[in-house]
Structure formats: C-alpha cells, structure tokens
Amino acid sequence: MATNLKKTSTVAKLGVMTLAIMNVAAVVSLRGLPAEAVYGLSSAFYYLFAAIVFLIPTSLVAAELAAMFSNKEGGVFRWVGEAYGKRYGFLAIFLQWIESTIWYPTVLTFGAVSIAYIGMNTSEDALMASNKIFTLITVLVIYWVATFISLKGLGWVSKISKIGAMVGTIIPAGLLILFGIIYLATGGHNNMDMSQGFFPDLSNFNNLVLASSIFLFYAGMEMSGIHVMDVQPPASKNYPKAIFIGAIVIVIIFILGTFSLGLIIPAKDINLTQSLLVGFDNYLNYLHLHWASPIIAIALMFGVLAGVLTWVAGPSKGIFAVGKAGYLPRFFQKTNKIGVQKNILIIQGCIVTLLSLLFVVMPSVQSFYQMLSQLTVLLYLIMYMLMFTAAIALRYRMPKADRPFAIGRKGNGLIWIVAGIGFLGALLAFILSFIPPSQINTGSNTVWFTVLILGCVIFVAIPLLIYSLRKPSWKNPDAEFQPFHWETAPVTAAQAAAPVDNAGPAAQHIGGSPANTIASNVKSGTASNTRNTTVSEADKQGYQQSQHAGQQTPPNDTKTPPANNSTHTNRNKPGNSTRNNTGNTHPKK
C-alpha cells in the first residue's frame, strides 16, 4: 500500500518553471496596460510601489505558509484555519473561490475583443468588439472550453496553462516591449506624457485611488499555494523559487509593457478595452508587418484562456478538498472518473453564465464592468488581510513548527514588518476601492455604493452561514484531510513517564516509553502482536481521557470534539490500513 501511495503522489508533478509560468498566467493580464499608460512615466512609480507593499509581501508570506504546510492540503483554508479556526479558514477559501468566479466575465471580455481583431479591417474589428451578442457568445465559449479542459485533470491544465501563457502573455509582452525599443531606436515619435515625471502628485485624491487599484494587478500569487503538494520535491524549496521567478517576470512585463503602449498611442486616444490591440496594430503598421495582426490577436486570446484555465483549476480544487472534509454538502463533492471536481466546476460555470448574461444586457456595459471588477477587488482584499494577519498569528500559535522557508528566523520582527506592510496596503486599497473612479462614468453613486456594500456583506455572510449549518453527513469518509495542529494532542511528559501495568518488556524498549506504544496502539485501535504488547480497555480509556485533557485549545470559536469523534481519531479508525498512525497521509490526486 505504501508503494501505491508513493505512486499516486508523483503523478503530474509541476516543475519550478511550470509553476512560475502558471503564476504569470494567473497574475499578468495585458488588458490592464492601457489604463495605466494614460499616466505616462509616473505609472512606473505605481507599479514599483504596489510591488513593494503588496506583491513582495504576498509572495513572501505565501512562500512561508505554503512551505510550512507543504505536506498538507487546503491552501489559504489551511493557513487561516491554523491561526483563527475552521470558520475563518472556510471564509478565506470561499472568498478566493467566489471572487474568481465573479472575475471571469470581466477578463473574458478582453478575450472577445482579441478575437474581434483577428480580421484585417480595423474599423470593422472595432465595431465587432463593441457588439454585445458577439461578446456574450465569445465569453461563454472560452469559459466552457476552459472548464472542459479542467475536467481532464491537472496534467491537461498544466500543459495548456504553460503553452497558453507563453504564447498569449509572455511572448506578446516581449514583442510589445521589443517593438517599443525598435520604435524609439528608429526615430519614432514618443507619444508618452513625460511632463508628470516619475513621482506623481499624491496630494491629488484621484491618484490615490489609482495607487490602490493597481495593487490588484498583482493579485493571485498566493493561488499557487493550492498546488504546493503538486510541486516536484522538495516542495519547501521549489515553491518559493517559483514564486520569486514569477514575481520578477510580472513586474518587468507590467512596467515595460505599459511604457511601450504609451509610446505608440497618445493618452487622449487610449481606449480601455481595445487599445492593446490598437497598439499592436500601430506597431505592426510602422514595421510594415500588417499580416501579423491576426496572429497577435489569436495569441492574446490564448493568453486569456490560459489565465482563466489556471483560475478554474486552482480555487475550485481548493474548495473541493475542503468541502470533502465536511464543509460542503455531498452534492458539491461529486467527481468524474479521474477525480476532478465536476459538480463544483459545473455550478461555477452556471454562475459565470448568469453573470455574463447580466453583463451584456445592462444599459451601461462599462459601468457594470467596473462595478463587477471593484466587487472582485474588495472580496479578494478581505482574504488577503486574513492571510497576512494569519502569518503573524502562527508565529505565536505554532512557534516551534518547522518552517523550511521563513521570513526571518531570529525573532518575529521581520514577519511583523513584511506581513504588516502587506496588511496596511490591502486595507488602504480596500477603503479606497469604494470610491468611484473619476476616469470612468459609473452612473449613480447610490447604485455604486449599494452594490459594493451589499455585495461584500452577502458574500461574507454566505460561507459563515454554510459553516454554521454544516452536518456530520457532509464529511466524506474517504477524505484524507489532515487535522489542524490544535486537533492533534501531543503526549505529555507525565504520560511518557507513567508506568503501564499490562505492557510487556517490548513496549518499554520500542519507542522509548510505554506511553508511546499505547498511544500508537490506541490510535490504531489494535494491539501489536509483533511487539508482544497488550492494551487493556482501561489503558485505552485512560489514554484517551489524558489526550483530551491535554489537547491544545483551538483558536477562537472552534471547539475540539471528543476524542472518539475527532478528525484525528476518525482518520485512524480500526481496519483502515491505508492510513498510518500519525495521521499524515498523502492526498488523492
């Protein structure tokens, strides 16, 4: 059986570069470059500022938490749950999942625009890109194709994500930057506004709103924590490597890509949804490469597919694993023949379809688009604030835990600085995200604030309500979800030193103490014949009572169940030969 588990754990492992590229595909979206190109040279300040106070803290904190729990499933549910209890862990993983679901229709609109520009006539392409019916059909086709690929399993996802990210994000970004360099070197006219300088006027309130919104350009780096158990070993080293490689590539693409667009398109002519394609067209016309415009459009469409595919596979996999542990009804735990969470993916697709229908029938598409984007930002920032504070809390709740990658090993000062900066940055962005941007007509302010405030309240309340209504029948008996640290009771020094009446000499020799032998035998529910050790019912009862008495107090409102109903005990019930006595098992793939 050990051999089978080993084989299962090595299926479809992700290499460092594969995971780094998946991170780039999940985070980078060239569609956001036109909005920042309006601000000229000062846009670099915003990118660097957001990278320092958001991207780097997120990357470092996610690396420490993922490496710390590299042998356990759950991602952000595990990280927040270990610090604050299951209720808030479930809130975090639910927010990560639902915000990505709300986000799909907005990002897929850019995919529709890319397809519209496959033609050779720019004016006709622009007309098609503004057609609501065309946009709706394209959005739904791309999303359901991504869902179908995800149903094929992780192997398909990693391959398509890697190819799609290279073809649709990294290569087009590289070409855009190269075109900008050639354009300047050959005497092309610089259309970027250089009068603002590198440092913007932060006394202007509108600039502060921009500074907060740009933080979310870097959202998604923690998403790869869901896949930390799928990384080629040692995950504790390879995962942080992938994080940092991806972060460097992301910053370079954003800054240089924005400059390249600003060079070729005057700020007054920039259109938020179409200017990326227009920028490529202008460069290709300048270089007399008109025939390449459709190729670029197709490549960008594949970039959208790769980004959506990465997110379809990530958060849905995380909430599926958590759901099997008893946090979602059994309907959501159904899988196809290769173990992919089919019902969650289908329901997710239905939500996206409904949102897409609303998106195209709204009187003001741009207003609805912006509202949906801002709601996504707000929900995501709540999850980030939970993650940053959890990293600090775990330094005190689990001070002796193994941290293969740590933000400072001599004291907790550095983790306070790094996670504290990330939390304050997220909090600032959260507050400013409620303010309607002056650059876009969002319609009625009353509708704007109502949608955002009620949206936050509703989507935070839903997971808390689900958690309060959970039933024992929701727990999948085959689930292999490791217990939290406060659910695992250590053997106390007094127990280790106590004599045991019915234990043979082998028990005193093997394991260093008779209490260790009883602990192993009681947890497995059997006495070991090979050790000539017998355990009486009194011994079992005494051990379980002492374990319950010495059990660590769970965070906040989480109550530890009795020993015979605990997750730890259930996972090692008699007759289950696939689990070991420590409760550490390999998850199913």
Phi, psi and omega in degrees: 000323178300324179295319180297319179297321180295319179295319181298323185285350182254008181283135173053046178289144182262130175282170181300311182292324178298313180293322178298317179291323175299322177296317179298317180296324182283329186264311187283131171222114182294346182296337181276351184297319181301323182297326182271337180297338179300331187268007172062219185297329182292345177298330178297324178299315181296318179298314181292319179299312179294326178295321182287316186265355180226304184297310182294313175301319179298315181297316182292314180296316179297323179294316179295313183293318181292320178291324179297323181244039185293342179257016182225143180279167169123336180058230184294335174298316178295313185297310182286322181296321178296331182271316189239358180104168187295323183303311183279337171295318178293323176300317182295313183290328178292317179297321178297322181286312186288326179293325178291327178293319178291330185287332186307310183300328181289314182288328181289340175300322177295325176297322178294319178297320179299317180293323179299328183271014176290334180292172183262350181258111186298318182294319177292323178297317180297323179294318179294322181297335180266001181279122185294318181296316177300317180298316181300310182299316182294317180302313183291321180297313181298316182295314183288333172295317178298321179295317179299317179296319179298327179293345179278352176107171186298324181302315178295317183299312183295322180292311181294320180297318181294313180293314182296321179293319179294311185286322189258349181232302186290311180295312176301322178295318178297319178294319180299316179294318179297318178299320179296320179295315179297320181300313179291319183294333181261014175089019178294151183284131179275112180269359182283140178283107182267357184289334183289333183077182182286321183266121180280170176274096184283354174286343176281119185300325180298327178292327177293321177298319178297318181300324180285321183290331183287343177304321186283357170297333184261007181294143174118351182296330179284344183302326182292348175300334176299327185262012187298331179280353179261001182277145177302135181293150358279125183296329182296338178256319184289327179296308177301324178300314180297322180299311186287322177298314179297321181295317180298314180298320182297313181298316180298316181298315183296311185292305184291326178295319178296316178300318182297322177291320180296333180290323190262341182236126175298146184303323183290342182259002184284130176248132189296327185262337188244349190292335177295315178292322178295321178299315177298317179301317180297318179295317182292325174295319179297323182268004180059045179236049184303326184296341184275351183302313178298326180295317178297318180298317178295319180298317179295325177297320177294328176297319176297316179301317181296317179296314179295320181298318179298319181283328176298319183282326188286285183302325180292325176293321181295311182289335176294314180297320179291319180301321180296335180282002174113019184251354176225150177303156186299334179302321182284354184261002181291142179231165173274188187292343178253014172086014179273141185290079189292318184293321177296317180296322180291316178296320176301319178295323178295320178296316179298319179298316179297314179298323179295321178297317177295324183299319186270344180264354177294144180300319179247101181297318183294322180294314180295320178303314183291321178297315180297320179295316181293322177297320175301315180300313183297314180296320181293321182294328175299315178299318180296319180296322175297319182294315181296314181290329178296321180300321178289314182300322182291337175297335181258328179281328180230063185295333184259006181293148179289125178237090180303328175234120184229144175274083182085121181258346180257087181088179184251010183298317184291323179293326175296319181292309184294306181292327178295318177297317178298318180295314180295322176297317179294321179294318177299314179297323180297313181294313184288341181290344177283346184275126179297133179291137183287338183285344186234137177280106184261007179081216183292131176294328179298314178296319181302306182293324180297313181298315183290316182292311179296323178300315179297314182297313184295312185284344171276326182288325184303307180295327178293323177292315178301318180297319181289338181262002185299148183237153178302329182292344179289336184287126178281121182298339179268000181294137180242063182257116186296145180292159174287164185296329180277359173264350181256115184270124177284155175284123182284165180296324180294321178293322182294329183270346184289139177287153179238125188293310190265013181271134180283176181300330180296328180293329180281343182264319184272130177087355173089336180202150178296330180296324179296321180293317178297319179302315181293318183287323179293318180296324180277344177083007182223162173259141185277116178290327183291340180260004180054039184244132175244144180236120181283165177298325178295321178297315180300313182295318179296321179295314181297322179293319180291325177297317181294321181292325183266008185291144180291144180286124180290158180293144170051236190268003183285124180258131179280124181288166177303162186301323184281356177240003185288158177301322182295316182289317180299327182286350180233039182289155183303142175090354180266095186278354182272355181246145179267176187286340182276347182083002179267109182233160176277135179288158175287149177249000000 
